[in-house]
Amino acid sequence: MPRSRGTPCASLRLVLGLVAAHSAAIGLGLCLQPPAFFALLGFAPVSEPFFPAQGGMMHLILAAGYGLGAQDPVGRRALVVYAVFVKTAAALFLFVYWLFVSRQWSVLASGVVDGLMALVIAAAHARCRQASAAGRR
């Protein structure tokens, strides 16, 4: 079935594409580790770059998965469900980290953003599934 604009599945493709772009940007930032960016977020200079770079690679890999899900959210439903799972788990981790480890504004903001992304993906996915079941992807 051809992809058309304005359909529920097109909206899901857009959402996943934006989430992929966000994760890729975060991943690049963590891999490159610009000191001014880390300072802006309230973090101390990185003395050992391995773990931030590893986290950056993880974000780039996740971005690839979100992008693959965006290409065909009906055929690659598992990637869409995985995206919701990953964003929910990330939000929970960030909220717990903020509550018990470090009350930095950027950690809390990241948790809120990841939680919102999980909700938006889940809602768009539900609309896409309903439209697919009705035959209007």
Backbone as JSON Lines, residues from 0, in Angstrom:
{"i":0,"aa":"M","n":[0.85,-1.17,0.0],"ca":[0.0,0.0,0.0],"c":[0.9,1.24,0.0]}
{"i":1,"aa":"P","n":[0.65,2.23,-0.83],"ca":[1.51,3.41,-0.88],"c":[1.39,4.25,0.38]}
{"i":2,"aa":"R","n":[2.49,4.89,0.7],"ca":[2.5,5.79,1.86],"c":[1.86,7.1,1.46]}
{"i":3,"aa":"S","n":[0.96,7.57,2.26],"ca":[0.35,8.87,1.97],"c":[0.56,9.79,3.16]}
{"i":4,"aa":"R","n":[0.58,11.06,2.86],"ca":[0.79,12.05,3.93],"c":[-0.47,12.21,4.74]}
{"i":5,"aa":"G","n":[-0.27,12.53,6.02],"ca":[-1.41,12.81,6.88],"c":[-2.07,11.58,7.46]}
{"i":6,"aa":"T","n":[-1.59,10.39,7.14],"ca":[-2.19,9.19,7.71],"c":[-1.56,8.91,9.07]}
{"i":7,"aa":"P","n":[-2.23,8.1,9.89],"ca":[-1.66,7.78,11.2],"c":[-0.28,7.14,11.11]}
{"i":8,"aa":"C","n":[-0.06,6.27,10.11],"ca":[1.25,5.63,10.01],"c":[2.31,6.61,9.52]}
{"i":9,"aa":"A","n":[1.92,7.58,8.71],"ca":[2.86,8.62,8.3],"c":[3.27,9.45,9.51]}
{"i":10,"aa":"S","n":[2.34,9.7,10.4],"ca":[2.66,10.43,11.64],"c":[3.64,9.64,12.49]}
{"i":11,"aa":"L","n":[3.43,8.34,12.58],"ca":[4.35,7.5,13.34],"c":[5.73,7.5,12.7]}
{"i":12,"aa":"R","n":[5.79,7.44,11.38],"ca":[7.08,7.5,10.68],"c":[7.8,8.82,11.02]}
{"i":13,"aa":"L","n":[7.06,9.91,11.02],"ca":[7.64,11.22,11.34],"c":[8.17,11.25,12.77]}
{"i":14,"aa":"V","n":[7.36,10.78,13.71],"ca":[7.76,10.77,15.12],"c":[9.03,9.94,15.3]}
{"i":15,"aa":"L","n":[9.05,8.74,14.73],"ca":[10.23,7.89,14.87],"c":[11.45,8.51,14.2]}
{"i":16,"aa":"G","n":[11.24,9.18,13.08],"ca":[12.35,9.87,12.41],"c":[12.92,10.98,13.28]}
{"i":17,"aa":"L","n":[12.04,11.74,13.94],"ca":[12.51,12.8,14.83],"c":[13.23,12.24,16.06]}
{"i":18,"aa":"V","n":[12.71,11.15,16.6],"ca":[13.36,10.51,17.74],"c":[14.73,9.97,17.32]}
{"i":19,"aa":"A","n":[14.82,9.41,16.12],"ca":[16.11,8.92,15.61],"c":[17.1,10.08,15.47]}
{"i":20,"aa":"A","n":[16.64,11.2,14.95],"ca":[17.52,12.36,14.79],"c":[17.99,12.87,16.15]}
{"i":21,"aa":"H","n":[17.1,12.92,17.12],"ca":[17.46,13.35,18.48],"c":[18.51,12.43,19.07]}
{"i":22,"aa":"S","n":[18.29,11.12,18.96],"ca":[19.24,10.16,19.53],"c":[20.59,10.23,18.82]}
{"i":23,"aa":"A","n":[20.57,10.44,17.5],"ca":[21.82,10.57,16.76],"c":[22.58,11.81,17.21]}
{"i":24,"aa":"A","n":[21.87,12.9,17.44],"ca":[22.53,14.13,17.89],"c":[23.14,13.94,19.28]}
{"i":25,"aa":"I","n":[22.4,13.31,20.18],"ca":[22.92,13.03,21.52],"c":[24.14,12.11,21.41]}
{"i":26,"aa":"G","n":[24.02,11.1,20.56],"ca":[25.13,10.16,20.38],"c":[26.39,10.83,19.87]}
{"i":27,"aa":"L","n":[26.23,11.71,18.88],"ca":[27.39,12.44,18.36],"c":[28.01,13.33,19.44]}
{"i":28,"aa":"G","n":[27.14,13.99,20.2],"ca":[27.64,14.84,21.28],"c":[28.42,14.06,22.31]}
{"i":29,"aa":"L","n":[27.92,12.88,22.65],"ca":[28.63,12.06,23.64],"c":[29.93,11.49,23.08]}
{"i":30,"aa":"C","n":[29.94,11.18,21.79],"ca":[31.18,10.67,21.18],"c":[32.23,11.78,21.05]}
{"i":31,"aa":"L","n":[31.8,12.96,20.65],"ca":[32.74,14.07,20.45],"c":[33.12,14.77,21.75]}
{"i":32,"aa":"Q","n":[32.21,14.77,22.71],"ca":[32.42,15.32,24.04],"c":[32.96,16.76,24.04]}
{"i":33,"aa":"P","n":[32.24,17.68,23.41],"ca":[32.7,19.07,23.44],"c":[32.61,19.63,24.88]}
{"i":34,"aa":"P","n":[33.72,20.1,25.43],"ca":[33.72,20.57,26.83],"c":[32.7,21.66,27.1]}
{"i":35,"aa":"A","n":[32.51,22.59,26.18],"ca":[31.56,23.67,26.41],"c":[30.13,23.14,26.52]}
{"i":36,"aa":"F","n":[29.8,22.12,25.75],"ca":[28.46,21.53,25.8],"c":[28.23,20.85,27.14]}
{"i":37,"aa":"F","n":[29.22,20.08,27.61],"ca":[29.08,19.41,28.9],"c":[28.96,20.44,30.03]}
{"i":38,"aa":"A","n":[29.71,21.51,29.94],"ca":[29.64,22.57,30.96],"c":[28.27,23.24,30.95]}
{"i":39,"aa":"L","n":[27.72,23.45,29.76],"ca":[26.4,24.06,29.64],"c":[25.34,23.2,30.32]}
{"i":40,"aa":"L","n":[25.51,21.9,30.25],"ca":[24.56,20.98,30.88],"c":[24.81,20.79,32.37]}
{"i":41,"aa":"G","n":[25.86,21.4,32.89],"ca":[26.13,21.32,34.32],"c":[27.05,20.19,34.73]}
{"i":42,"aa":"F","n":[27.73,19.57,33.77],"ca":[28.62,18.46,34.11],"c":[30.07,18.93,34.18]}
{"i":43,"aa":"A","n":[30.84,18.28,35.03],"ca":[32.27,18.57,35.15],"c":[32.99,18.08,33.9]}
{"i":44,"aa":"P","n":[34.18,18.61,33.63],"ca":[34.95,18.11,32.48],"c":[35.17,16.61,32.58]}
{"i":45,"aa":"V","n":[35.14,15.96,31.43],"ca":[35.32,14.51,31.38],"c":[36.82,14.21,31.45]}
{"i":46,"aa":"S","n":[37.21,13.42,32.45],"ca":[38.63,13.08,32.57],"c":[38.95,11.78,31.84]}
{"i":47,"aa":"E","n":[38.01,10.88,31.76],"ca":[38.2,9.62,31.04],"c":[37.07,9.51,30.03]}
{"i":48,"aa":"P","n":[37.36,9.64,28.75],"ca":[36.31,9.75,27.73],"c":[35.67,8.44,27.31]}
{"i":49,"aa":"F","n":[36.13,7.29,27.78],"ca":[35.61,6.03,27.27],"c":[34.1,5.86,27.49]}
{"i":50,"aa":"F","n":[33.63,6.01,28.71],"ca":[32.22,5.72,28.99],"c":[31.26,6.69,28.32]}
{"i":51,"aa":"P","n":[31.55,8.0,28.3],"ca":[30.66,8.86,27.5],"c":[30.65,8.48,26.02]}
{"i":52,"aa":"A","n":[31.81,8.12,25.48],"ca":[31.87,7.71,24.07],"c":[31.09,6.41,23.86]}
{"i":53,"aa":"Q","n":[31.19,5.5,24.8],"ca":[30.43,4.25,24.71],"c":[28.92,4.55,24.73]}
{"i":54,"aa":"G","n":[28.51,5.45,25.6],"ca":[27.1,5.86,25.64],"c":[26.68,6.53,24.33]}
{"i":55,"aa":"G","n":[27.6,7.28,23.74],"ca":[27.32,7.89,22.45],"c":[27.09,6.85,21.36]}
{"i":56,"aa":"M","n":[27.93,5.83,21.35],"ca":[27.76,4.75,20.37],"c":[26.41,4.04,20.58]}
{"i":57,"aa":"M","n":[26.04,3.84,21.84],"ca":[24.75,3.21,22.12],"c":[23.61,4.05,21.55]}
{"i":58,"aa":"H","n":[23.7,5.36,21.73],"ca":[22.67,6.25,21.18],"c":[22.63,6.18,19.65]}
{"i":59,"aa":"L","n":[23.78,6.11,19.02],"ca":[23.81,6.01,17.56],"c":[23.2,4.7,17.08]}
{"i":60,"aa":"I","n":[23.47,3.61,17.79],"ca":[22.89,2.32,17.43],"c":[21.37,2.35,17.62]}
{"i":61,"aa":"L","n":[20.91,2.93,18.74],"ca":[19.47,3.05,18.96],"c":[18.83,3.93,17.89]}
{"i":62,"aa":"A","n":[19.51,5.0,17.5],"ca":[18.99,5.88,16.44],"c":[18.8,5.1,15.14]}
{"i":63,"aa":"A","n":[19.72,4.21,14.84],"ca":[19.57,3.37,13.64],"c":[18.32,2.49,13.75]}
{"i":64,"aa":"G","n":[18.08,1.93,14.92],"ca":[16.88,1.11,15.11],"c":[15.6,1.93,14.98]}
{"i":65,"aa":"Y","n":[15.59,3.14,15.54],"ca":[14.42,4.0,15.4],"c":[14.2,4.35,13.94]}
{"i":66,"aa":"G","n":[15.29,4.62,13.23],"ca":[15.18,4.95,11.81],"c":[14.65,3.79,10.99]}
{"i":67,"aa":"L","n":[15.09,2.58,11.29],"ca":[14.57,1.4,10.59],"c":[13.08,1.21,10.89]}
{"i":68,"aa":"G","n":[12.69,1.45,12.12],"ca":[11.27,1.38,12.47],"c":[10.46,2.43,11.75]}
{"i":69,"aa":"A","n":[11.05,3.6,11.56],"ca":[10.35,4.69,10.87],"c":[10.1,4.35,9.4]}
{"i":70,"aa":"Q","n":[10.97,3.59,8.79],"ca":[10.8,3.24,7.38],"c":[9.56,2.4,7.13]}
{"i":71,"aa":"D","n":[9.25,1.49,8.05],"ca":[8.09,0.62,7.88],"c":[7.56,0.23,9.26]}
{"i":72,"aa":"P","n":[6.81,1.14,9.91],"ca":[6.37,0.86,11.27],"c":[5.37,-0.29,11.38]}
{"i":73,"aa":"V","n":[4.71,-0.63,10.31],"ca":[3.79,-1.77,10.35],"c":[4.57,-3.07,10.22]}
{"i":74,"aa":"G","n":[5.45,-3.12,9.24],"ca":[6.25,-4.33,9.01],"c":[7.32,-4.56,10.06]}
{"i":75,"aa":"R","n":[7.74,-3.49,10.69],"ca":[8.79,-3.58,11.71],"c":[8.23,-3.17,13.07]}
{"i":76,"aa":"R","n":[7.07,-3.7,13.37],"ca":[6.37,-3.36,14.6],"c":[7.22,-3.58,15.84]}
{"i":77,"aa":"A","n":[8.03,-4.62,15.84],"ca":[8.86,-4.92,17.01],"c":[9.82,-3.77,17.31]}
{"i":78,"aa":"L","n":[10.32,-3.09,16.28],"ca":[11.21,-1.96,16.51],"c":[10.47,-0.78,17.12]}
{"i":79,"aa":"V","n":[9.2,-0.63,16.77],"ca":[8.4,0.46,17.35],"c":[8.13,0.17,18.82]}
{"i":80,"aa":"V","n":[7.76,-1.06,19.13],"ca":[7.53,-1.46,20.52],"c":[8.83,-1.33,21.31]}
{"i":81,"aa":"Y","n":[9.94,-1.71,20.71],"ca":[11.23,-1.58,21.36],"c":[11.56,-0.12,21.64]}
{"i":82,"aa":"A","n":[11.23,0.77,20.72],"ca":[11.47,2.2,20.92],"c":[10.7,2.7,22.14]}
{"i":83,"aa":"V","n":[9.46,2.28,22.29],"ca":[8.67,2.68,23.47],"c":[9.32,2.13,24.74]}
{"i":84,"aa":"F","n":[9.73,0.88,24.68],"ca":[10.4,0.25,25.84],"c":[11.67,1.01,26.21]}
{"i":85,"aa":"V","n":[12.52,1.29,25.23],"ca":[13.8,1.96,25.48],"c":[13.57,3.35,26.07]}
{"i":86,"aa":"K","n":[12.65,4.12,25.49],"ca":[12.4,5.48,25.97],"c":[11.78,5.46,27.37]}
{"i":87,"aa":"T","n":[10.93,4.49,27.65],"ca":[10.34,4.37,28.99],"c":[11.42,4.0,30.0]}
{"i":88,"aa":"A","n":[12.25,3.02,29.66],"ca":[13.33,2.61,30.56],"c":[14.3,3.76,30.79]}
{"i":89,"aa":"A","n":[14.62,4.5,29.75],"ca":[15.53,5.65,29.89],"c":[14.93,6.7,30.82]}
{"i":90,"aa":"A","n":[13.65,6.98,30.65],"ca":[13.0,7.98,31.5],"c":[13.02,7.52,32.97]}
{"i":91,"aa":"L","n":[12.69,6.28,33.21],"ca":[12.71,5.77,34.59],"c":[14.11,5.84,35.19]}
{"i":92,"aa":"F","n":[15.11,5.43,34.43],"ca":[16.49,5.51,34.9],"c":[16.85,6.95,35.25]}
{"i":93,"aa":"L","n":[16.53,7.87,34.36],"ca":[16.91,9.27,34.58],"c":[16.19,9.87,35.79]}
{"i":94,"aa":"F","n":[14.92,9.53,35.98],"ca":[14.2,10.03,37.15],"c":[14.8,9.48,38.44]}
{"i":95,"aa":"V","n":[15.12,8.18,38.46],"ca":[15.73,7.58,39.65],"c":[17.11,8.19,39.9]}
{"i":96,"aa":"Y","n":[17.87,8.36,38.84],"ca":[19.2,8.97,38.97],"c":[19.09,10.39,39.53]}
{"i":97,"aa":"W","n":[18.13,11.14,39.01],"ca":[17.93,12.52,39.49],"c":[17.52,12.53,40.97]}
{"i":98,"aa":"L","n":[16.63,11.62,41.34],"ca":[16.15,11.58,42.73],"c":[17.22,11.16,43.72]}
{"i":99,"aa":"F","n":[18.04,10.18,43.37],"ca":[18.94,9.57,44.35],"c":[20.43,9.83,44.14]}
{"i":100,"aa":"V","n":[20.82,10.35,42.99],"ca":[22.25,10.53,42.73],"c":[22.62,11.98,42.48]}
{"i":101,"aa":"S","n":[22.0,12.61,41.5],"ca":[22.42,13.95,41.11],"c":[21.22,14.78,40.67]}
{"i":102,"aa":"R","n":[20.95,15.83,41.38],"ca":[19.81,16.68,41.09],"c":[20.13,17.75,40.05]}
{"i":103,"aa":"Q","n":[20.78,17.36,38.95],"ca":[21.09,18.3,37.89],"c":[19.87,18.49,36.99]}
{"i":104,"aa":"W","n":[19.63,19.73,36.61],"ca":[18.46,20.04,35.78],"c":[18.48,19.26,34.47]}
{"i":105,"aa":"S","n":[19.66,19.04,33.9],"ca":[19.72,18.36,32.61],"c":[19.33,16.89,32.71]}
{"i":106,"aa":"V","n":[19.57,16.27,33.86],"ca":[19.16,14.87,34.06],"c":[17.64,14.8,34.13]}
{"i":107,"aa":"L","n":[17.04,15.69,34.9],"ca":[15.58,15.72,35.01],"c":[14.94,16.05,33.65]}
{"i":108,"aa":"A","n":[15.48,17.04,32.97],"ca":[14.94,17.42,31.66],"c":[15.04,16.26,30.67]}
{"i":109,"aa":"S","n":[16.13,15.54,30.71],"ca":[16.29,14.39,29.82],"c":[15.26,13.31,30.14]}
{"i":110,"aa":"G","n":[14.99,13.11,31.41],"ca":[13.97,12.13,31.79],"c":[12.59,12.53,31.31]}
{"i":111,"aa":"V","n":[12.27,13.8,31.45],"ca":[10.97,14.29,30.98],"c":[10.86,14.13,29.46]}
{"i":112,"aa":"V","n":[11.91,14.51,28.74],"ca":[11.89,14.41,27.28],"c":[11.78,12.95,26.83]}
{"i":113,"aa":"D","n":[12.55,12.06,27.44],"ca":[12.45,10.64,27.08],"c":[11.06,10.08,27.39]}
{"i":114,"aa":"G","n":[10.5,10.47,28.53],"ca":[9.15,10.01,28.86],"c":[8.11,10.51,27.88]}
{"i":115,"aa":"L","n":[8.23,11.77,27.49],"ca":[7.3,12.32,26.49],"c":[7.46,11.61,25.14]}
{"i":116,"aa":"M","n":[8.7,11.32,24.77],"ca":[8.91,10.6,23.51],"c":[8.26,9.22,23.56]}
{"i":117,"aa":"A","n":[8.38,8.53,24.69],"ca":[7.75,7.22,24.83],"c":[6.24,7.33,24.66]}
{"i":118,"aa":"L","n":[5.64,8.34,25.29],"ca":[4.19,8.52,25.19],"c":[3.75,8.86,23.77]}
{"i":119,"aa":"V","n":[4.49,9.73,23.1],"ca":[4.13,10.13,21.74],"c":[4.28,8.95,20.78]}
{"i":120,"aa":"I","n":[5.37,8.19,20.92],"ca":[5.54,7.01,20.06],"c":[4.41,6.02,20.3]}
{"i":121,"aa":"A","n":[4.1,5.76,21.56],"ca":[3.05,4.79,21.89],"c":[1.7,5.23,21.34]}
{"i":122,"aa":"A","n":[1.37,6.5,21.47],"ca":[0.09,7.0,20.96],"c":[0.04,6.93,19.44]}
{"i":123,"aa":"A","n":[1.13,7.34,18.78],"ca":[1.17,7.28,17.31],"c":[1.12,5.84,16.83]}
{"i":124,"aa":"H","n":[1.77,4.96,17.56],"ca":[1.74,3.53,17.21],"c":[0.32,2.97,17.33]}
{"i":125,"aa":"A","n":[-0.37,3.33,18.39],"ca":[-1.76,2.84,18.56],"c":[-2.65,3.32,17.42]}
{"i":126,"aa":"R","n":[-2.51,4.59,17.02],"ca":[-3.3,5.11,15.9],"c":[-2.94,4.42,14.6]}
{"i":127,"aa":"C","n":[-1.67,4.16,14.39],"ca":[-1.23,3.46,13.17],"c":[-1.78,2.04,13.14]}
{"i":128,"aa":"R","n":[-1.74,1.36,14.26],"ca":[-2.27,-0.03,14.31],"c":[-3.76,-0.04,14.03]}
{"i":129,"aa":"Q","n":[-4.5,0.93,14.58],"ca":[-5.94,1.0,14.32],"c":[-6.2,1.25,12.84]}
{"i":130,"aa":"A","n":[-5.45,2.16,12.25],"ca":[-5.62,2.48,10.84],"c":[-5.25,1.29,9.97]}
{"i":131,"aa":"S","n":[-4.22,0.56,10.34],"ca":[-3.79,-0.6,9.58],"c":[-4.86,-1.68,9.64]}
{"i":132,"aa":"A","n":[-5.44,-1.86,10.81],"ca":[-6.5,-2.86,10.95],"c":[-7.72,-2.5,10.12]}
{"i":133,"aa":"A","n":[-7.95,-1.19,9.95],"ca":[-9.09,-0.72,9.15],"c":[-8.72,-0.63,7.67]}
{"i":134,"aa":"G","n":[-7.45,-0.89,7.34],"ca":[-7.03,-0.87,5.94],"c":[-6.67,0.51,5.39]}
{"i":135,"aa":"R","n":[-6.41,1.49,6.24],"ca":[-6.06,2.86,5.77],"c":[-4.78,3.33,6.43]}
{"i":136,"aa":"R","n":[-3.67,2.77,6.02],"ca":[-2.35,3.08,6.59],"c":[-1.92,4.42,6.1]}
